[in-house]
Every structure is written in structure tokens, then in C-alpha cells.
Amino acid sequence: MSIYERLVYARKSRLLGKLAYFLLKLMGVEIPVSVDIGPGFLLHHGGAGVVIHPKAVLGARVGIYPGVTLGRADVYRAAYESAFEGLVVEDDVILGAGAKILCDEGILRVRRGTVVGANAVLTESTGEYEIWAGIPARKVGERDRR
């Protein structure tokens, strides 16, 4: 486990949590303490530019590359007016560099084993083991379930 992942998990620590959160912010990584992250999380290449909404949940073995955003699509509205409820990224998902996962209503789910390609803009839930790419992101293939 790299220093980046250690800091991500340390955010929940009573003793070192604030320091870990601050160090991540200095490295350009915004992952609020409220974000639950499963085991085996990978923040590839230090994750510079990664921003994750406080209402996100990440499963086990999620891999995130630099520049990824998980957040609200309706930022033009005040938070209290938004129908956004959250984001769920299930186990074994890979989010490519610069991918944007944006939800404006309800809960957007990136299902188990899905790959979201580099610079894709995903605005809808996926199925399991799918490959999504483009702007807006569309299903372009399926991933082997091994």
C-alpha cells in the first residue's frame, strides 16, 4: 500500500485523521472523511486532481487515476434544491484518468467490475463488468468477469 492509500484510510483515524486529510489536500486530493472506502483502494499516481463528493461510497478494490471527479451534475442549483442523493462505486471498478462521474438526481451506481475510460463523462448508472467511454459516456464493451 502506497503512502497515498495510507493517508486515504488514515482520514478516519481519531488521532491522525485531520492531518491525513490535510496532507491529501496539499497533494491535490479531495476525499472527505464522510466517504466510505472499502479495502484494497488504489489511488494511482498519487491521484492529483481527484475530487470525491461527501455522499459517495466506494467499494473494495476500486482504482482511481488522476483527475477523476465524482459529484453533482446540477451544481448550478443550491444543494438544498438538488435531487442528488449520492454516488455508489461498487467493487473492482476502474475510473480512468480525468473521468467525471456526475449525478443530478437520485443515486448513480457504477456497478461491480465496470471500467470508465479516460476523460469519459458518465451521467447514468452502469451494469456490471461494462466498459464506458466518451462524452457523454456510452457502453462500448464488456469486461471479462475473471
Buried (B, 14 or more C-beta within 10 A) or exposed (E): EEEBBEBBEBBBEEEEEEEBBEBBEEBBBBBEEEBEBBEBBBBBEBBEBBBBBEBBBBBBBBBBBBBBBBBBBBEEEEEEEBEBEBBBBBBBBBBBBBBBBBBBEEEBBBBBBBBBBEBBBBBBBBBBBBBBBEEEBEBEEBBEEE
